[in-house]
């Protein structure tokens, strides 16, 4: 499956992310806590995680850094900060509102 064909507004569940990456759901939840500056999926009204394609790329990067480059959690955090600088709060809020508007305006 070529994910580049999909819109940037595509949101994936934790099950879908786990299936695409081979990373267990419990590990994804742990990474969300450990790498919270770079990996923070949005949440639905019922508190379910929704991962963007950007989140998917970050998860693949974390997986590569841990498994292939054998970095520690601290090393992964440092590398993620270099690769994906943290967004400003205003920019994060605008993206969340944009995603929310896209979900509520769909028929």
Phi, psi and omega in degrees: 000129180262107184286343180292344179286341184274160178292156177292347180272359181296130178240137184245149177278169178296326176298315181295317179298317179299317180294317182291325186258340185080010179267130181297150180299321179296324178291319178299317178297320178296315179298325179299322178283319184287325184241046189293343177286333183249335184238102181216088180294154177285169182234146175277178177297332178269013175072021176277146179285141174230116183262136175273171176295330175296318176298320179301316179296322179294321178296317177298324178293315178301315180301315180295316181297322180283314188274322184263320181266353176055040177279154173283172177302320179296317178297321178296316179301315180297316181294321179296322178297326177288315185284322183229082180303140181302140180279153175289152182302320180298318179292320179296318179295319179298318179294320179295317179295320179298315179294319179296318179297323179294324180286320184280337182272351180288141181293000000 
